[in-house]
């Protein structure tokens, strides 16, 4: 038996779900990108265990997301910005938005006198109960983030991942005892899940993320209705639907005033409070074998040149939080083309999710390469 617990947008889990159609009849999975830094701050800045959640700033009213600030021990503070990948703006840059977030007077005061220790980014599956695939197949099961087990209002998934592991372990024990690892035998895993506290937790907020599809204010109204109706909300069917994140992106010509225009004057990297992507990538500790095959597969480079760059402006250069993608201009011809820097990759999988042409695929890199998050 193979238990897939690869985290968000797992390469094997994604292929298994697609091949066996485990998501048939479900909502498409949707994601957010979380960009995070760990800081060492002066003593007494934020007590250990203190949790601060914010919503909105510096995002537009049509974007879902907000910030978090957690007080750790040893005078450390973790903070970040989580933004829905269903943004319509091809120029939106989550890393740059996070840097602007830190310039807010409340946040800047918390970090005053501190120093950056670590940087990281990852995607978060947010589709909830209606986007979860079937959890089992012949000889295999999906656990944790690979199954979309995240409770969005509290931004928590670790406890759900642990519960899924316990339920899967019981199912494995039974299957081995009967010497039967077929899908029928492993269906007990999903039955256990539906009778578990994890399912009850997700059922209460099953329409949460979908309610914020249009804008922040309508989302707040939808969530209020869900609280009153036990999660049903305003939908007659009791189920809100979503589109895939990559399908929400609009052409540059259709976005009246994008992110870069709104915050052009505020985007300053002083290397004390705010940092450019290359500097933050250094603090991620990411390492890749320079001789390894590229783990970011661009299926059709011609589409990048003739469709994506003219229509969307090369959005990968913006939505990637690690400067992996660069739109380079040939000084002789003036033509634009895509250039890759896979050694920068922090394995967040954003490109695999948000590319509007579905032209990029993240695959597992050679060896044990990638970011080092031991300080998180």
SVG drawing of the C-alpha trace seen along z (x, -y; Angstrom):
<svg xmlns="http://www.w3.org/2000/svg" viewBox="-33 -56 59 68">
<polyline fill="none" stroke="black" stroke-width="0.4" points="0.0,0.0 1.1,-3.5 -0.1,-6.4 0.4,-9.7 1.1,-12.5 3.1,-14.9 1.6,-18.1 -0.1,-20.7 -0.4,-19.8 1.7,-16.7 3.1,-15.5 2.1,-11.8 -1.2,-12.7 -2.1,-15.0 -1.3,-12.4 -3.3,-9.7 -6.3,-11.9 -6.3,-12.8 -5.6,-9.2 -8.2,-7.5 -10.7,-10.5 -10.8,-10.6 -12.2,-14.2 -15.2,-13.3 -18.3,-15.2 -16.2,-17.4 -15.4,-21.1 -12.0,-21.8 -9.4,-22.3 -8.4,-26.0 -5.4,-27.3 -3.8,-30.2 -0.1,-31.1 1.4,-31.8 4.6,-33.9 6.3,-33.8 9.3,-35.2 10.8,-34.3 12.3,-37.2 14.4,-37.6 13.0,-40.5 13.9,-42.4 12.8,-40.8 9.2,-41.4 8.0,-42.3 5.4,-39.6 4.6,-36.9 5.1,-33.3 1.7,-31.9 0.3,-35.3 -1.7,-35.0 -2.7,-37.9 -4.8,-37.5 -5.5,-40.3 -7.6,-40.5 -7.5,-42.7 -4.6,-45.1 -2.8,-45.4 -5.1,-43.4 -8.0,-44.8 -11.6,-44.1 -11.7,-41.5 -9.0,-39.4 -9.2,-36.8 -6.5,-36.8 -4.9,-38.3 -1.9,-38.3 -0.8,-36.3 1.7,-37.1 2.7,-34.4 4.8,-34.9 7.3,-32.1 9.6,-31.5 13.3,-32.7 12.2,-36.2 11.1,-35.0 8.1,-36.1 6.7,-34.4 4.6,-36.5 3.3,-36.2 0.6,-37.0 -1.8,-34.4 -3.5,-35.3 -6.0,-33.4 -4.6,-32.2 -7.9,-33.1 -6.7,-36.7 -7.8,-38.1 -4.7,-40.4 -1.8,-38.9 0.5,-41.4 -0.2,-40.6 2.9,-39.6 2.3,-37.9 5.9,-38.4 5.8,-42.1 2.4,-42.4 3.9,-40.8 6.7,-43.4 4.1,-46.2 2.2,-44.5 5.3,-44.8 5.3,-48.5 2.0,-48.9 2.8,-50.9 1.4,-48.2 3.6,-45.5 6.6,-47.7 6.6,-48.5 6.6,-44.8 9.7,-44.2 11.6,-47.4 15.0,-46.4 14.7,-42.8 16.4,-40.9 15.3,-38.4 16.2,-34.7 14.3,-32.6 12.0,-32.9 9.6,-30.4 6.5,-30.0 3.9,-27.3 0.5,-26.8 -2.5,-25.9 -5.4,-23.8 -8.6,-25.7 -11.5,-24.1 -12.7,-22.4 -15.0,-19.4 -16.6,-19.8 -13.2,-19.8 -11.8,-16.8 -11.2,-13.8 -12.1,-10.3 -9.6,-9.3 -8.7,-5.8 -8.0,-3.6 -6.6,-0.1 -3.5,0.0 -3.4,-3.6 -4.8,-6.5 -4.6,-10.3 -3.7,-12.0 -3.4,-15.6 -2.9,-18.4 -2.7,-15.9 -6.4,-15.3 -7.2,-18.9 -7.6,-18.7 -7.4,-22.3 -9.9,-24.3 -9.8,-27.8 -11.3,-30.1 -8.6,-29.2 -6.0,-28.5 -5.3,-25.1 -4.5,-21.7 -1.9,-20.0 -4.5,-18.5 -6.5,-17.3 -3.4,-15.7 -2.7,-13.9 -6.2,-12.6 -6.1,-11.4 -2.9,-9.5 -4.5,-7.8 -7.6,-6.8 -5.4,-5.5 -3.3,-3.5 -6.4,-1.7 -7.5,-0.9 -4.0,0.4 -4.0,2.6 -7.4,4.1 -6.3,4.5 -3.1,6.3 -5.0,8.6 -7.3,9.6 -4.6,9.6 -6.8,7.4 -5.6,4.0 -8.2,3.4 -10.1,0.1 -13.2,1.9 -11.1,2.9 -9.7,-0.6 -13.0,-2.3 -13.2,-2.0 -10.7,-4.9 -13.2,-7.3 -16.0,-5.9 -13.9,-6.5 -13.2,-10.0 -16.9,-10.8 -17.5,-9.7 -14.6,-11.6 -14.1,-15.0 -12.0,-16.0 -15.1,-15.7 -17.3,-17.6 -14.7,-20.4 -14.7,-20.7 -18.4,-20.3 -19.1,-23.4 -17.0,-25.5 -17.6,-23.6 -18.6,-26.7 -16.2,-29.2 -13.7,-29.8 -16.3,-29.7 -18.2,-32.5 -15.3,-34.9 -15.1,-34.2 -16.4,-37.6 -15.1,-40.0 -14.2,-40.4 -17.4,-42.1 -19.8,-39.6 -17.6,-36.9 -18.1,-38.2 -21.8,-38.2 -21.7,-34.7 -19.7,-33.5 -22.1,-35.2 -25.0,-33.3 -23.0,-30.1 -22.6,-30.5 -26.3,-30.9 -27.2,-28.0 -24.6,-25.5 -22.4,-25.9 -25.2,-25.9 -25.0,-29.6 -27.2,-31.4 -27.0,-28.7 -30.3,-26.8 -28.3,-23.6 -26.2,-24.1 -23.1,-23.9 -21.1,-26.8 -19.0,-26.2 -15.6,-27.5 -13.5,-27.6 -9.9,-26.5 -7.5,-29.3 -5.8,-29.4 -9.1,-30.1 -9.8,-33.2 -6.8,-35.2 -7.8,-38.1 -5.9,-39.5 -3.8,-42.7 -6.1,-44.7 -9.1,-43.7 -7.5,-44.8 -8.2,-48.4 -5.7,-49.1 -3.5,-46.3 -1.4,-45.6 1.8,-47.1 0.1,-50.4 -1.5,-50.7 1.6,-50.1 4.4,-51.3 5.6,-54.0 5.5,-51.8 7.5,-48.9 10.9,-49.8 13.4,-47.2 15.5,-48.7 17.1,-45.3 16.1,-46.1 12.4,-45.7 11.6,-44.8 13.6,-42.5 13.7,-41.7 13.0,-38.1 16.6,-37.2 17.5,-38.2 14.6,-36.3 15.4,-33.2 18.9,-33.2 17.2,-33.1 15.1,-30.1 18.2,-28.0 17.1,-26.4 19.7,-24.3 19.6,-22.4 22.2,-20.3 23.3,-22.6 23.7,-19.5 20.2,-18.1 17.5,-18.0 15.2,-21.0 12.2,-20.1 10.0,-22.8 8.6,-21.5 7.4,-24.0 5.5,-21.9 5.4,-24.5 7.8,-27.4 6.2,-28.8 3.0,-29.3 4.9,-31.5 6.2,-33.7 3.1,-33.9 0.2,-33.7 1.1,-34.1 3.5,-37.1 1.4,-39.2 -1.9,-38.4 -1.0,-38.2 2.5,-39.9 4.2,-36.7 2.4,-36.4 4.8,-33.7 7.4,-36.4 4.9,-37.9 3.1,-35.0 6.3,-33.1 7.6,-34.1 11.2,-33.0 12.2,-34.7 12.3,-31.4 10.7,-32.8 12.1,-35.8 10.7,-37.4 13.9,-38.4 14.1,-40.7 16.5,-40.1 18.5,-43.3 18.9,-42.8 15.3,-42.0 13.3,-43.2 11.5,-39.9 10.5,-38.6 11.0,-35.0 10.8,-33.0 14.0,-32.2 14.1,-29.8 16.1,-29.9 15.1,-26.5 17.9,-26.8 15.8,-29.5 12.7,-27.3 11.2,-27.0 8.8,-24.2 5.6,-26.1 3.9,-24.7 2.3,-28.1 3.4,-27.8 1.8,-24.4 -1.5,-25.9 -1.8,-29.4 -0.3,-29.2 -3.2,-30.4 -2.3,-28.0 -1.6,-25.0 1.8,-25.0 4.0,-24.5 4.3,-21.4 6.3,-21.1 7.8,-17.6 9.8,-16.2 13.4,-17.4 16.5,-15.2 17.8,-14.0 16.8,-15.7 17.1,-19.3 15.0,-22.2 14.5,-24.7 15.6,-24.0 12.9,-25.0 14.4,-23.7 14.0,-27.0 10.2,-27.2"/>
</svg>
